[in-house]
Amino acid sequence: MKNVSCLAVFCGSRSGNSSVYSSAARELGQGMCDRGISLVFGGGGTGIMGELADTLLKTDGKVTGVMPHFLYEREVGHKGVTELIKVDTMHVRKETMYKRADGFVILPGGLGTLEECFEVIAWKQLRLHKKPIVLLNIDDCWKNLATLVKDVVRAGFADDNIDDLFTIVNNVDDVFTVLDEASDPN
């Protein structure tokens, strides 16, 4: 899929316990800038979410934040984004990000990141989209997710090919390789 113009990135509003997460977010942001790929993300200015957005903004990348009103009041919304879209619900947030994105990248994060990840994978399983989904396995953060998916298959709740719905990679360069090799979702 050579024509990726916008990626939705789901990731943590915290930095995590290791500097490798922030480094990976900055590296991903720089790679997106180098390729002219814009970002649509949750709109926060903290954690690896903020690191990613800041990296794109420092190099004149386009950054669109999508944040529900109630979260904007509670969290620190990023003040420097190219465009901030305030929405009413988390569902509208995901739908807005989904519609703007050509693909999805999942960095480490908490329960919200996991929920967003599983929702776009489930949507793909239901054939609501064919967009690539790439999980960046920094410091083995997604190792147990891969095991969980295998357990779901082993227990008979999913087909053997469920892991074809997404790709887990161990470095930022491989994110772009997967995106380049993905079929055009249209």
Summary of the structure (lengths in Angstrom):
residues: 186
radius of gyration: 15.5
end to end distance: 10.1
largest distance: 47.8
contacts: 608
relative contact order: 0.17
helix: 49%
strand: 18%
